[in-house]
């Protein structure tokens, strides 16, 4: 999967794009959020942009599990989730209410 990380202090923030987008959707926000005292991750969900495109059943559940695993394996702490569009918000809502 494709992701970027910026910042070395402060609360963790994970930026999640919506359908038809990828992490570059947040290119004008990542550094600004980090400059305000946050550590920022921005990802490209599996199946989008430069991330892998495996032959799987893409669904909100699939992406919510992907986000959960990313938070556990990469961020490794509680994180503020910021979603854009129906793709990001649907996945985040399913992640939060599991």
Backbone as a printed PyTorch tensor [residue, N CA C, xyz], in Angstrom:
tensor([[[  0.8350,  -1.1670,   0.0000],
         [  0.0000,   0.0000,   0.0000],
         [  0.8770,   1.2260,   0.0000]],

        [[  0.3670,   2.2930,  -0.5050],
         [  1.1070,   3.5550,  -0.5560],
         [  0.6590,   4.4240,   0.6160]],

        [[  1.6440,   4.9800,   1.3250],
         [  1.3210,   5.9630,   2.3550],
         [  2.5090,   6.8760,   2.5670]],

        [[  2.2420,   8.0040,   3.2180],
         [  3.2880,   8.9430,   3.5600],
         [  3.1180,   9.3240,   5.0220]],

        [[  4.2000,   9.7850,   5.6290],
         [  4.1900,  10.1860,   7.0330],
         [  4.9930,  11.4720,   7.1730]],

        [[  4.4360,  12.4510,   7.9140],
         [  5.1090,  13.7300,   8.1470],
         [  4.8880,  14.1300,   9.5920]],

        [[  5.9140,  14.6920,  10.2120],
         [  5.7970,  15.1940,  11.5850],
         [  6.5470,  14.3270,  12.5670]],

        [[  6.9480,  14.9360,  13.6960],
         [  7.6830,  14.1650,  14.6920],
         [  7.1850,  14.3960,  16.1090]],

        [[  6.0550,  15.0910,  16.2520],
         [  5.5120,  15.3110,  17.5890],
         [  4.0110,  15.5490,  17.4950]],

        [[  3.3540,  15.3780,  18.6100],
         [  1.9350,  15.6870,  18.6910],
         [  1.0340,  14.5140,  18.3830]],

        [[ -0.2650,  14.7650,  18.4530],
         [ -1.2620,  13.7200,  18.2180],
         [ -1.1740,  13.1550,  16.8000]],

        [[ -1.5400,  11.8940,  16.6850],
         [ -1.5380,  11.2050,  15.3900],
         [ -2.8160,  11.5230,  14.6180]],

        [[ -2.6590,  11.7740,  13.3180],
         [ -3.7870,  12.0420,  12.4170],
         [ -3.6310,  11.1350,  11.1960]],

        [[ -4.7150,  10.4710,  10.8220],
         [ -4.7110,   9.6300,   9.6280],
         [ -5.7080,  10.2040,   8.6310]],

        [[ -5.2200,  10.5700,   7.4450],
         [ -6.0470,  11.1230,   6.3750],
         [ -6.4520,  10.0010,   5.4240]],

        [[ -7.7620,   9.8710,   5.2030],
         [ -8.2960,   8.7900,   4.3740],
         [ -9.0960,   9.4130,   3.2330]],

        [[ -8.6840,   9.1450,   2.0100],
         [ -9.3410,   9.7080,   0.8250],
         [-10.6710,   9.0150,   0.5430]],

        [[-11.4160,   9.5790,  -0.3800],
         [-12.6820,   8.9920,  -0.8000],
         [-12.5540,   8.2600,  -2.1250]],

        [[-13.6860,   7.8360,  -2.6800],
         [-13.6920,   7.1120,  -3.9470],
         [-13.1280,   7.9840,  -5.0660]],

        [[-12.3350,   7.3640,  -5.9190],
         [-11.7630,   8.0590,  -7.0540],
         [-10.5630,   8.9300,  -6.7250]],

        [[-10.0630,   8.8530,  -5.5060],
         [ -8.9350,   9.6920,  -5.0910],
         [ -7.8130,   8.7930,  -4.5620]],

        [[ -6.7840,   9.4130,  -4.0280],
         [ -5.6530,   8.7090,  -3.4230],
         [ -4.9440,   9.6980,  -2.5310]],

        [[ -3.8410,   9.3060,  -1.8880],
         [ -3.2460,  10.1580,  -0.8480],
         [ -2.8600,  11.5380,  -1.3510]],

        [[ -2.5370,  11.6770,  -2.6300],
         [ -2.1850,  12.9950,  -3.1510],
         [ -3.3460,  13.9820,  -3.0630]],

        [[ -4.5380,  13.4730,  -2.8320],
         [ -5.6920,  14.3390,  -2.6260],
         [ -5.4360,  15.3140,  -1.4680]],

        [[ -4.6150,  14.8890,  -0.5010],
         [ -4.3150,  15.6950,   0.6820],
         [ -2.9790,  16.4350,   0.5800]],

        [[ -2.3780,  16.5110,  -0.5950],
         [ -1.0350,  17.0650,  -0.7540],
         [ -0.8930,  18.4850,  -0.2060]],

        [[ -1.9540,  19.2660,  -0.2610],
         [ -1.8740,  20.6450,   0.2410],
         [ -2.1690,  20.7540,   1.7250]],

        [[ -2.5310,  19.6410,   2.3670],
         [ -2.8980,  19.6700,   3.7770],
         [ -1.8950,  18.9940,   4.7010]],

        [[ -1.1720,  18.0120,   4.2050],
         [ -0.3170,  17.1700,   5.0500],
         [  0.6970,  18.0070,   5.8240]],

        [[  1.4800,  18.8090,   5.1370],
         [  2.5060,  19.6060,   5.8160],
         [  1.8940,  20.6420,   6.7530]],

        [[  0.7830,  21.2490,   6.3430],
         [  0.1340,  22.2450,   7.1970],
         [ -0.3510,  21.6290,   8.5050]],

        [[ -0.9310,  20.4440,   8.4320],
         [ -1.4080,  19.7750,   9.6470],
         [ -0.2220,  19.4070,  10.5320]],

        [[  0.8610,  18.9170,   9.9310],
         [  2.0680,  18.5850,  10.7020],
         [  2.6520,  19.8410,  11.3490]],

        [[  2.6660,  20.9500,  10.6230],
         [  3.1980,  22.2070,  11.1610],
         [  2.3850,  22.7140,  12.3550]],

        [[  1.1400,  22.2750,  12.4660],
         [  0.3020,  22.6760,  13.5990],
         [  0.5090,  21.7600,  14.8120]],

        [[  1.5130,  20.8740,  14.7370],
         [  1.8470,  20.0440,  15.8830],
         [  1.2420,  18.6570,  15.8780]],

        [[  1.1360,  18.0510,  14.7030],
         [  0.5940,  16.6970,  14.5790],
         [  1.5580,  15.8220,  13.7920]],

        [[  1.4690,  14.5290,  14.0510],
         [  2.1230,  13.5370,  13.1910],
         [  1.0540,  13.0400,  12.2340]],

        [[  1.3170,  13.1100,  10.9460],
         [  0.2810,  12.8880,   9.9370],
         [  0.6330,  11.7140,   9.0390]],

        [[ -0.3010,  10.8010,   8.9200],
         [ -0.2300,   9.7230,   7.9400],
         [ -1.3190,   9.9830,   6.9160]],

        [[ -1.0120,   9.7800,   5.6510],
         [ -2.0070,   9.8060,   4.5790],
         [ -1.8000,   8.5390,   3.7690]],

        [[ -2.8670,   7.8220,   3.5170],
         [ -2.7420,   6.5450,   2.8220],
         [ -3.5260,   6.5620,   1.5200]],

        [[ -3.1560,   5.6380,   0.6460],
         [ -3.9640,   5.3140,  -0.5150],
         [ -4.5500,   3.9410,  -0.2440]],

        [[ -5.8700,   3.8780,  -0.1490],
         [ -6.5270,   2.6050,   0.1130],
         [ -6.1800,   1.5820,  -0.9600]],

        [[ -6.1360,   0.3210,  -0.5680],
         [ -5.9070,  -0.7680,  -1.5180],
         [ -6.9630,  -0.6750,  -2.6190]],

        [[ -6.5050,  -0.7910,  -3.8600],
         [ -7.4030,  -0.7080,  -5.0060],
         [ -7.4320,   0.6560,  -5.6700]],

        [[ -6.7600,   1.6470,  -5.0710],
         [ -6.7530,   3.0040,  -5.6050],
         [ -5.3170,   3.4470,  -5.8840]],

        [[ -5.1700,   4.4440,  -6.7490],
         [ -3.8750,   5.0820,  -6.9840],
         [ -2.7420,   4.0990,  -7.2120]],

        [[ -1.6270,   4.3040,  -6.4900],
         [ -0.4370,   3.4700,  -6.6450],
         [ -0.4140,   2.2820,  -5.6970]],

        [[ -1.4850,   2.0850,  -4.9070],
         [ -1.5520,   0.9140,  -4.0300],
         [ -1.8680,  -0.3280,  -4.8470]],

        [[ -1.6330,  -1.4750,  -4.2300],
         [ -1.9190,  -2.7430,  -4.8950],
         [ -3.3960,  -2.8480,  -5.2400]],

        [[ -3.6850,  -3.6620,  -6.2450],
         [ -5.0600,  -3.8790,  -6.6800],
         [ -5.3340,  -5.3860,  -6.7580]],

        [[ -5.3480,  -6.0320,  -5.5830],
         [ -5.5780,  -7.4800,  -5.5880],
         [ -6.9990,  -7.8110,  -6.0420]],

        [[ -7.1890,  -9.0370,  -6.4530],
         [ -8.4990,  -9.5040,  -6.8910],
         [ -9.2850,  -9.9470,  -5.6570]],

        [[ -9.9190,  -8.9840,  -4.9940],
         [-10.7000,  -9.2440,  -3.7840],
         [-12.0420,  -8.5360,  -3.9050]],

        [[-12.9340,  -8.8040,  -2.9840],
         [-14.2270,  -8.1220,  -2.9440],
         [-14.0630,  -6.7990,  -2.2070]],

        [[-13.9720,  -5.7060,  -2.9440],
         [-13.8250,  -4.3840,  -2.3430],
         [-15.1650,  -3.9560,  -1.7510]],

        [[-15.1440,  -3.5770,  -0.5010],
         [-16.3700,  -3.1620,   0.1840],
         [-15.9890,  -2.2440,   1.3350]],

        [[-16.9940,  -1.6180,   1.9390],
         [-16.7260,  -0.7810,   3.1050],
         [-16.0980,  -1.6110,   4.2210]],

        [[-16.5550,  -2.8450,   4.3910],
         [-15.9800,  -3.7210,   5.4170],
         [-14.5110,  -4.0090,   5.1190]],

        [[-14.1890,  -4.2920,   3.8590],
         [-12.7970,  -4.5440,   3.4710],
         [-11.9190,  -3.3510,   3.8200]],

        [[-12.3600,  -2.1380,   3.4440],
         [-11.5520,  -0.9500,   3.7000],
         [-11.4920,  -0.6100,   5.1910]],

        [[-12.5700,  -0.8610,   5.9270],
         [-12.5250,  -0.5930,   7.3660],
         [-11.5420,  -1.5250,   8.0480]],

        [[-11.4890,  -2.7910,   7.6330],
         [-10.5030,  -3.7220,   8.1930],
         [ -9.0900,  -3.3080,   7.7940]],

        [[ -8.9330,  -2.8300,   6.5700],
         [ -7.6440,  -2.3190,   6.1130],
         [ -7.1940,  -1.1530,   6.9960]],

        [[ -8.1030,  -0.2020,   7.2680],
         [ -7.7650,   0.9340,   8.1330],
         [ -7.4070,   0.4660,   9.5400]],

        [[ -8.1930,  -0.4560,  10.0890],
         [ -7.9070,  -0.9830,  11.4160],
         [ -6.5030,  -1.5780,  11.4600]],

        [[ -6.1830,  -2.4010,  10.4750],
         [ -4.8630,  -3.0350,  10.4450],
         [ -3.7530,  -1.9940,  10.3020]],

        [[ -3.9770,  -0.9750,   9.4840],
         [ -2.9750,   0.0790,   9.3130],
         [ -2.7360,   0.8020,  10.6370]],

        [[ -3.8080,   1.1200,  11.3340],
         [ -3.6690,   1.8030,  12.6250],
         [ -2.9200,   0.9330,  13.6170]],

        [[ -3.2570,  -0.3390,  13.6890],
         [ -2.5990,  -1.2570,  14.6370],
         [ -1.1380,  -1.4740,  14.2610]],

        [[ -0.8540,  -1.7330,  12.9840],
         [  0.4930,  -2.1290,  12.5610],
         [  1.4410,  -0.9720,  12.2890]],

        [[  0.9260,   0.1780,  11.8610],
         [  1.7950,   1.2820,  11.4550],
         [  1.7230,   2.4430,  12.4500]],

        [[  0.5290,   2.9380,  12.7260],
         [  0.3870,   4.0830,  13.6220],
         [  0.6750,   3.6610,  15.0690]],

        [[  0.1340,   2.5350,  15.4680],
         [  0.4040,   1.9170,  16.7730],
         [ -0.0400,   2.7310,  17.9810]],

        [[ -1.0600,   3.5460,  17.8040],
         [ -1.6160,   4.3170,  18.9210],
         [ -2.9560,   4.8920,  18.4780]],

        [[ -3.7320,   5.4310,  19.4230],
         [ -4.9880,   6.0770,  19.0090],
         [ -4.7010,   7.1880,  18.0000]],

        [[ -5.6330,   7.3800,  17.0790],
         [ -5.4100,   8.3150,  15.9780],
         [ -6.6930,   9.0830,  15.6820]],

        [[ -6.5430,  10.3320,  15.2680],
         [ -7.6670,  11.1160,  14.7670],
         [ -7.8470,  10.7370,  13.3020]],

        [[ -9.0340,  10.2840,  12.9320],
         [ -9.3200,   9.9000,  11.5540],
         [ -9.9920,  11.0580,  10.8300]],

        [[ -9.4760,  11.3780,   9.6440],
         [-10.0470,  12.4340,   8.8190],
         [-10.3680,  11.8200,   7.4650]],

        [[-11.6520,  11.7160,   7.1470],
         [-12.0670,  11.1060,   5.8950],
         [-12.6570,  12.1320,   4.9490]],

        [[-12.4780,  11.8930,   3.6590],
         [-13.0310,  12.7620,   2.6310],
         [-13.9470,  11.9430,   1.7500]],

        [[-15.1140,  12.4650,   1.4890],
         [-16.0360,  11.8480,   0.5500],
         [-16.6380,  10.5770,   1.1400]],

        [[-17.5170,   9.9870,   0.4010],
         [-18.2210,   8.8010,   0.8790],
         [-17.2630,   7.6330,   1.1330]],

        [[-16.2180,   7.5050,   0.3510],
         [-15.2740,   6.4010,   0.5500],
         [-14.5960,   6.4520,   1.8980]],

        [[-14.0660,   7.6000,   2.2740],
         [-13.4150,   7.7190,   3.5640],
         [-14.3810,   7.6310,   4.7130]],

        [[-15.5090,   8.3220,   4.6250],
         [-16.4240,   8.3480,   5.7600],
         [-17.1280,   7.0240,   5.9710]],

        [[-17.5360,   6.3400,   4.9120],
         [-18.1600,   5.0290,   5.0900],
         [-17.2150,   4.0510,   5.7720]],

        [[-15.9650,   4.0230,   5.3210],
         [-14.9960,   3.1060,   5.9230],
         [-14.7440,   3.4600,   7.3780]],

        [[-14.6380,   4.7450,   7.6710],
         [-14.3740,   5.1760,   9.0380],
         [-15.5550,   4.8410,   9.9440]],

        [[-16.7710,   5.0990,   9.4880],
         [-17.9450,   4.8010,  10.3000],
         [-18.0100,   3.3140,  10.6130]],

        [[-17.7760,   2.4740,   9.6320],
         [-17.8070,   1.0280,   9.8780],
         [-16.6900,   0.6160,  10.8400]],

        [[-15.5360,   1.2370,  10.7340],
         [-14.4240,   0.9460,  11.6400],
         [-14.7980,   1.3150,  13.0660]],

        [[-15.4190,   2.4580,  13.2560],
         [-15.7470,   2.9420,  14.5990],
         [-16.8620,   2.1410,  15.2570]],

        [[-17.7670,   1.6030,  14.4650],
         [-18.9290,   0.9150,  15.0310],
         [-18.8290,  -0.5850,  14.9210]],

        [[-17.6450,  -1.1420,  14.9400],
         [-17.4400,  -2.5920,  14.8890],
         [-17.2740,  -3.1230,  16.2710]]])
